[in-house]
Structures are given as structure tokens and as C-alpha cells.
Amino acid sequence: MLEKDKLKEVKEEKKRWQKEKVDKGLSKFPERKEEFTRTSGANIERLYTPDDLEGMDYNKDLGYPGEYPYTRGVQPTMYRSRFWTMRQYAGFATAEESNKRYKYLLEQGQTGLSVAFDLPTQIGYDSDHELAQGEVGKVGVAIDSLTDMEILFDGIPLDKVSTSMTINAPAAVLLAMYIAVAEKQGVSADQLRGTIQNDILKEYIARGTYIFPTEESMRLITDIFAYCSKEVPQWNTISISGYHIREAGSSASQEVAFTLADGIAYVEAAIKAGLDVDSFAPRLSFFFNSHNDLLEEVSKFRAARRLWAKIMKERFGAKNPKSMQLKFHTQTAGSTLTAQQPDNNIVRVAIQTLAAVLGGTQSLHTNSKDEALALPTEDSVRVALRTQQIVAHESGVADTVDPLAGSYYVEKMTKEIEDAAMEYIEQIDELGGAPAAIEQGFIQKEIMDSSYNYQKELEKEERIVVGMNKFQVKEKPVEGLLKLDPRVEELQRDKIKKTKENRDEKMVQDNLKALRQAASGNENTMPYILESVKAYATLGEICGVLREVFGEYQQSVVI
């Protein structure tokens, strides 16, 4: 961003500094290792100067917050006007237990809810299904019918909170339950604010809680897009998730590339279904991981924002500025938490929190120190929430917009991550797009290779994890971990039985029959799912109908 004669002067001075200072210094004090690298394997230079930003155009490449290409943030004043939403991810055991935790978090200053569902719910089975045995309420809350959803949000006014739900394959069913609960509270659907994750492609890539084949899953997603654009206009209809891609072992560049490639696939599917890009794109949102390398993570968020803006404008011809804005939720990296010396995790989470905030996140979940061992206790959740509040109110980093802009290192790395991600996206395009690249195992293999290389670095102590592969101590077993009520499964089975005894069975079957017909044809499935939910059809019954019509996805073997 300097004139040519000034850049030449900088280059000459750098050569002088290298000869007079660095070379002499290295003879006395060798550097800690021969090579410093990022998670992608890219080299980190000793020093960055204006020379590294040659060719960068401030107005074109950075611009101003709230303006294209949004490198510096999607809002002109960012956190000077309003802090990010502090949204602690929570849910365990029964709806009753989770409702108590939500009320506790709201009392402690949390500003949004984030629902964790148990594994049977995530793959569309009721708690009384044989495949649900041993998993009910373990990694999240069990939701079998509208009865559970009513209890989950009892006493929580849905017109006053924003709710995120980490649900994918059965996202349409859980969204319908949320709409139905709001209706019972007297809150209309157009007042609801929140997000469903609804990102099935990353399930095929990295997580595994899929149900239906690719094409049918994409249809359900575009049905939600179309329905919500008219009926639930403030709702974010998908949270395109790089979080789980990173947890599976990807590098920062891969996280951006594969997440945005999935985003491209959803936009293409919606356009193919007849939707105008500007009718749904403003309600797309993203979900990223915040890892340990603070400056790389800040650069990653900035690169993702700029790249998505270019994709939406240049590839899809979006006209609405909101269609070009990459708005994202962040969660600190669960994969970085250690069971050894768990108090160290508080420090890791604080660093990751700073990275997310300096990178311009719209909402944030901070992991608790004990999550490598069990579901978090109330005390550890409070410390995690306080971490966000301290960063917000005491650190000063929220007082100016994009405070690391102009750092030679950050700007250079932002460009490098953007370029590396675009290179991957072009490869995926050549393979036929994200769904085809997933079917061919390309994305999965790239992540596996990255994960393997990272593991080798840990084993060779080329990367240090404090307390895990260095600085170990003898430790006593951790006490005071959260323990679930062993009767959860029994309680849920009883609840399902009572719900079925008290509902109008003919109405349930009529609605499920109508849903089957809609799914077999071309109608939007959302209104039929909503009517089935209101009649107290269970999650398993609704997903069972869709399984009959759509079939189930079979995972490709990656070699």
C-alpha cells in the first residue's frame, strides 16, 4: 500500500537489517526451530513489512466496516454499538433439566440460547427406539415431541430471546416444534429470531449425524429456505458449519474453503429450486471454530468474510448488500481442550475468545474447562460465560472496529488464507461441486491428511500442548463432574407413552399421510411437518415417514 520508491526503500532496509542485526544475532541466539509453520503447513516469516502487502489496494481489498468486501466487519460500528451475542451451548438429559440450565444462564447475563440435542434426536429416533438405548440425554437434551419442546422453553418468552439449534438432518421438524411452541405462547412466526444449523453437507464430511441421501436432504433444506423467507423472515435458515470440519482436523485454510464450498452448493440448490438469490441469501449464516493460533484465526475470519462477499457478488450476481455479508457464530475449539490439567483450558478458551472477537464474530459460545471429561457443571459454564464478559467489558478490544487491520502479518495472512481457500474451491468446482466432491471422498481425504500431519507434529513435540505432551504433572482424578440422572431414558419413554395416549390418533395419522404424499411429490414439506408436530406426532414418526419416502444415506468409504 506504499508507493514504489518507498517500497524499494523498505526492501533495501530489510536487507541491511538482515545482514547487520539478524545474522549476527543468530550466531549467538539460534531460533527455537528451523521452520515456523501454520496449521496448513505454510511458512511463517521472521518479519513482515509493507513489502509483503505490495499490490494491496486499501479501498478494494479492505474498505470500511459495513461495506463491501466486508473484510473489516459486517457492521459499520461493530461492538461499539452492541456486543456479540453471548450464546452458551447447552442441553442435557430431559427438557426439564435443560430448561433449568437455560434460565440459570439467562440470569447470569447470557444474551441468547443455544440448544444441544442428544444423539437419537439428531438422527431422527425417539427415545424409545432400540437404537436410542444408552444414548438418551447424553450429549444433549432429548426431544421426542412437541411436549418436550413446550417444557424446554417453559417460562422463556420466545419473542424476547434469539435461539440457535444445533440440528441438521431433522432440522425442519425441530424448527416446526419451535414455531408451534411460539404460537402457543402467542408469539407469531414472523417475530422469531434465531438459527437452525441445518447443514447436512458437513455431516457427510465430518460429523456423521445424517439420515437421508444427498439430493433429498438438499430438498428439505431448500423447502426451509422457501418457507421461512415468507413465514419466518427473521430466522437464519442455515448455519453453514466449518466448526466440525476444523474439529475433524482441517487446517484454517481448509475450514474456510470447505465451508464456503458447502455454502455455494446450498445457494445453487436454492436457485435451482426457483428461489431468487436475494430472497434467501440474507438469512444464510455461518459457524466457525476459533482455534489456538490467535493471529491465524483472526486472519481466517477476515479472509472468509471477503471471499464470501466476492462469491455472492461475482458468482451469483447478488444485488442486496446483506446477501454478501458473511455473518457467523463462533465456538471455541473443543478439540483443543485437554483432560490433563483442565484448568489450563480456561486460558485456551480466553485466547480463542479474543481471536473470535478480534475477527468480528456476531455471536460466541465459550467452552467450559471440564468438557474434555464430561458435560459442564454450572460453575464451569459460569466461568466460560464470564470469559466472554471480561473480554467484552474489560479488555478494550471491542472499543474500536477491526483493531488488527493494517498489521503486515495479519493482512498478508488474510490474503494467503483467502487464496488457498479459493484454490480448493476451484478444485471442488472441477469435481462437480461440494456434493460430488464429498461422494468422491476428496474433502474427507484432505481433512484426514491434515489431521494426520498435525498428530505427527504433536507426537514429535514439534507442536506443544501444555500439560499433554509437555509440562505434565501427576494429577488426582477430577472431582465434581456433572452426572446425569440414570433414569433419563425411562422418564422419556414414559413421556412418549403419555403423549400418545392423550393425542388425537386419527389426526396424527391423517397428517402423517399428508406429509408422505407431499414428500413423494414436489410440494414444500414444511407446512405438513408443522401440522404433524402440532398434532403431537413424534420426531421419530415424522422422520420415519421421510425415511420411507427418501431412503437413507450410505457413507462412502474413503481410502
N, C-alpha and C positions, 0 to 999 in steps of 0.2 A: 504493500500500500504506500510505499515511498517512491519518489522519483528515481529514475535510472542512475543518475550520478550519485545520489545518496545511498542507493543500494550497493553500488560499486565500492563506495567508501566503507560501508558496513562489512562487505566481504573482505576487503583488504585488512581492516582492523581485526577481524576474526582470525585471519591467518597469522597476524602478528601476535595476538593473544595466545593462539595455539602454540606457537614456537617459543615465545618468551615465558609464558606462565604455565601452560598445561604440561608441555613436555618435561620441563624442569620439575614440576610438582609430581608428576607420575614416577619419576626416578626415586623420589623419597616416599611417596604415598600412593602405591598402586591402587587402582579402583577395586571395589569389592568383587567384581566378576568381569569376565571378558566381554560379555554381552548383556545388555539390559533389554528385555523384550516385553511387549504387551501380551494379552491373552491370545491374540490372533497370531502371535509369533513375530509381528513387525518390530523392527528395532526402535529403541528409544535413543535419540541422540543425546550427547552430553549437554548441549546448549542449543536453544532455539533463538533466532534473531529475526529482524524484519526480512532478511534474505529468504527465510522459509515461507514467507507469505507473498512472494513475488507473483504478480498476476492477479492477486485478490482485489476485487472491486468492492469497496465498503457497501455502497448502495445496493449493488446487485447480489452480493453473497451474504451480507449481514443484514443491512437495512435497520429498521426500527421495530421495537416490540409492538405487536398488534398489527403488523403489516407484512405482506409477502416479502421474502420467503419464510418468515416466522422463525428464523434462526434464533432470534433473541427473545422469543416468547410469543404466546398467542394473545396476550392482553397487553395494552399499552402501559399500564401501571403495575401489573402483576401483583405481588404481595403487599405493595404499599396501600392497595385498596382493600384486599381481602386475602387472608392466608389460604393456603391449600386446605382442602377438606381432610380432616384427620379421621380416618376411617379404619378402625381396628377390625381385622378379620376375625370373626368369632362364630361359634356354633358347635355344640356337642350334645350328646345324649338326647334328651327329649326336648320338644318345643318349650315345655315349662321351664326347664333348666336354662335353655338358651335365652329365653325371654328375660330371666333374672339377670343374666350377664349383660344383655343389651342395655337394660335400664341402669345397671351399675356403670357401664362405660359412658352412657349419656350424662349421668350425674357427675362423672369425672372430667367432663369437658370434651368428649368425643363429639364431632360435628356431623358424622354420617355413619350409617350402619353398613356392615359387610358380612354377608351370610355364608358360612361354610356348611355344606351339606355332607351327609355321610355317604359312603361308597354305594350302598344299594340305591339311594335316591339318585346319585349321579349316573347310574346306568339303568335307571328306569324300573327297578324292582321294589315291591312293597316289603315292609319289614317282616311279613310272614312268609315270604318266598324262601324256598330251600336254599337258594344261592345267597341269601342275605344272612344266613346263620353265622354268628360270630363277628359280624361287621356293623351291626345296627348301632348307630350313635357314636361310633369310634372316632372317625376323623372329621366329624361334623354332626349337624343335627339331622335327625330322621324326620322326613316329611312324607307322609303317605297319602294325605288327602287335604281338602280344604279345612277340615277340623284342626289339623296340626298348624296350618298357616294362620288360622284365626288365633290360636293360642300363642304362636310365635310373636305376633305383633299386637297382642292384647295390651291396651293402655299406651300404645305408641302411635301418635297421630300421623298417618301417612302423608298428609298434606304439609307436614312440618319437617320431615326428615328426607334425606336422599339415601336410597338403599341400593347397594351393589350386591348381586347374587352370583357366586361362582358356580355356575351351572351351564352345561353345554348341550349334550345330546337331548335331554328333556327340557331345554330352556323354555320352549313355548308353554309347557304345562305349568312350570313354576311361575312364569310371568302371568299366566291366566289366573292362577291362585292369588297372586298379589293384587291383581286388578279386582278380583271378586271380594277380597278382604276389604280393600279400599271402599268398594261400593257399599259394603255392609256398615262401614264407618261413616257413610255419607260423603265420601270423597270421590269426585268424578275422575275418570281415567286421564283426562287432559290436565289434571293438577299433579299427577305423579311424576316424581323426579328420581332417576336412578339409572342403573345399568344391569343388563344381564351379560354374562361373559359370552355365551352363545358362539364360541369359536371352535368349531369342530375340527378344522384342519390341523390345528396344533395338537389335538387329541390323537390323531393318526400319526403325527410326527413324534411326540414326546411324552404323552401322558397316559393314553390308553383308555379313558372312560368314554368310549364311543358306543353307539348302538347300531345306527343304520348305515347303509352304504353311502358312498360319497355323494352321488347325484341326489338321492332322496334327502340327505342331510342338508345339502345346499338349498333344496326346495323349501324345507322348513324355515331356514334362515331368511330367505327372501320373502316368505309368507309373513314373517315377523316384521321385516322392513316395511312391507306394504301396509300391513295392518296398523302399525304404530305411527307411521307418517300421517295417518288420518285420525286415529283414535287416541293415541298416547304420544302426542307430539314432543313432549319434553323428555321422553325416555331415550337413553342411549341404547340402541338396539343390538349392539355387539361391542365387546371389548376384545379387540384383536390382540392376542396374548403372546408376547415374547418371553414372559416370565418363565414359563415352563420349558421353553426352548433353552433358555440360559441355565435353568436348574438341571437340565439333561446333559449339560456340558459344553454348550456352544461358546464361542468367543463373543465379544461385544459386537464385532462387525457382523457375525453370523446372526446374532439376535436381531439386529436391525434388518438385515437382508431377508431372513425367512419370515419375520413378522410382516414386513411390508409386502412381500410376495403373496402371503395369505390375504392381506388386505386388498391387493389387486384382484385376486380371484373372487372375493366377495363383491367387489364393485362390478366386475364383469358379469357375474351371475345375476346381480340385481338389474343391470342394464338389459341383459338378455331376457329377463322376465318382464321387461316392458317399463321399468321404472326410470324416470329421469334422474340423472346423477345428482342434481341439486335438490331433489326431493328427499333423498335419504342420507347423502354423504355428510351433512352437518351433524347427524346423530351417531356417526361412527366414532368410537373411542378406542384407545389402545391401552395396553397393560404391559409395563416393562419391569425388569429386575433391576435393583440397584446393588451392585457388587462392591468389592472392597477397594478396587483401584479408583480412588476418588476422581482424579482428573480425566481418566479414560471414560468413566461413567458420565461425567458432565458433558464431555465431547460427544458421547454416544447419543444422549438425549437431543443435543443441538443438531447433530447430523440427521437424526431420524425426522425431526421436525422439518428441516429444509428439504430433505429428499421427498417426503410425502407431499409437501406443497407443490414441488415441481411435477411429481407424478400426476396429481389431481388436475393441475392446470394444463400441462403439456400432453399428457396421455389421454385423459378423459374429458378434456375441454370444460371442466367445471368453471362456472361463472361466479357463483356465490363464494365470497371470501371464506365463509365458515366451512365450506366443503374442502378447503385447502388446509385448514388448521388441524394439526395433529394434537389432539387433547389426550392426555394419558394419566392413568393411575399408576403408582409405583408401589412395589412391595420390596422391602429389604430382603436380601438373599438368604433363604432358608438353608441352602446347600453350604453356606459358609459357617453355619453355627456348629460348634463342637460340643460333644458330650463331655470332653475333658475341660476342666476349669470353666464351667458355664458362665461365671461372672464376666469372663473376657468377652462374651457375646454382647454385653451391654455396649462395650467400646466399639465393636464391629458395627453394630446397628447404628450407633451415633455417626460414624463415618459415612455409612451408607445413606443415612438420613440427610446429611449435608450434601452428598452427591445429588440426591433426588431434588432437593430444594434449589441448589445452585444450577441444576439442569432445567428447572422450570416446570416441575410436576404440577398437575391440577389436584391430585389427591394422593394420600400416602397411608400405607399400613406399615408399622414397625413391628418386627418380630420380637418375641419375648425370649429372655435368656435361657429358658428351660425347654424350648421347643425341640431340641435335639434328643430330649429324653421322654417327653410326654406333652399332652395338651397343657397350655399355660395356666398357671394359677392366677387368681385375681391380683395378687401382689405383683407378679412379674408382668402382667398385662398393664398394670398401672405405671410401672417403671418404663415400659415401652412407649406408652402414651405420653408420659412426662418428657421423654426424649424429644419427641416432636415439639412439645410445648416450649421446652428450653431453647431449641433451635429457633423456633418462631419468635419468642419474646426476648431472648437474652443474647443471642449470638450476633445479631446485627446483619446477618447475610440476607435477610428479607427486606432490608430498608432501601435497596436500590435494585434496579432491574438488571439481570444477567451480569453480575459483578465480575465474572471471569472473562468477559468478552475483551478481545484485544491482547490477551495472553498469547505470545507467539506459539507456545506449546499447545495450548487449548485450540487455537484456530487451526494450526497445522493438523492436529489430530482429528478435529471435526471433519476437515476435508478428506483426510485419509480414510476415516471410517465411512464417510459418505461414498467415496469412490469404490472402496472394497465391497460395500453393500450393493452398489449399482452393478458391479461386475457379476455378483452372484445372481441378481435379479435377471440380468441378461441371459445368463446360463439357464435359469429356470424357464424363461420365456422360450428358449430354444428347445427345451424338453416338452413344451406344450402347456406351461403354466404350473402353478403350485400343486393342484390335484394330481396332475400327470407325474410331476417330479416326486411326489410322495409315493405314488403307486410304483414308481421305478426304484424307490429306495434311495434316491440321490440325497435328499435333505437329511434323512436319518443317518446315512453313512458319513456325511460331512460332520455332523454333530458327534457321532461316535468317535471319529478320528480325533477331533478336538478334545473330547473328554479324555481319551486315552493318553494324549500328549500331556495334558495337564496332570493326570495321575502320575505319569512317569516323572514329571518335574518335582512333584511332592515327594515321591519315593527317593529321588536322588538329592533331596533337600536343595534343589535349585529354586524352589519357592518354599517359603517358610510359613507355616500356620502355627502361631504361638500356642503352646500347650498341647499340640497334637503331634507334630514331627520335630519340634524343638522346644526347649524350656519346659519339659514335663516335670510334674511333681507327683508324689504319692497322694492319692485322694481317698477320702472316705466316700461311701455311697451317698448320693444326693438325697436329702430328706425333704418331705413336704410337697412331693409332686402331686398333681391332681389325679384323683382316682375316680373312675366313673362308677355309677350305681350298676351293679351286675344285673339288676332287674330290668334294664332299659328295653331289651328285646321283648320280654314278657309284657311290659307296660304298653309297648307299641302294638303288639299283637291284640291285646285286649281293646285298645282304642280302635283299631281297624274293625274288629268284630262289632263293637257298639255302633260305629258309624254306619256299617252295612245294615245293621238291624233297624236303624232309625231313618234310613233314607227311603225315597220312593223308588223301588227297584225297577218298575216299568219305565219311569222317566230316565233312569240311568241307562238302561239297555237301549231305549229309543235314541238317546243322544250318542251313545257309542256306535250304534248302527249308522246314524247320520254322518259321524266322523269317518267311519270306514268308507262310506260312499264318496265323501269329499276327498279323502286321501287317494282313493282309487281313480279319481278324475283329476280335474285341473283347478278346482276351487281352492280358495285360500282356506287353510285348515284352522287358522286361529279362532274364528268365531265358533267353530264346532268344538274345539278344545275347551274354550271358555264356558260354553253351555254344559259340557260334560263335567267340568270342575264344579260349577255351581250346583249340579245335581248330586255332588259328593261321590262321583266316580273317583277311584283311587288312581294315583300315579301309575301303578303297575297295570291297571286295567286299560288306561289310555295308551300307555306305551306298548302294551300287549297288542292292541288293535293296530297300531302303526307298525309293529314288528310283523304282523300277519300280512299287511299290505306291502311294506317296503323290503322286508327281509333284514338280515343283519350283516354288518361289515366283517370281512375276514382279513386280518392283518397280513401284509406282505412280509416275507422273510428277507431280511437284509443280510447279505454275506460280505 
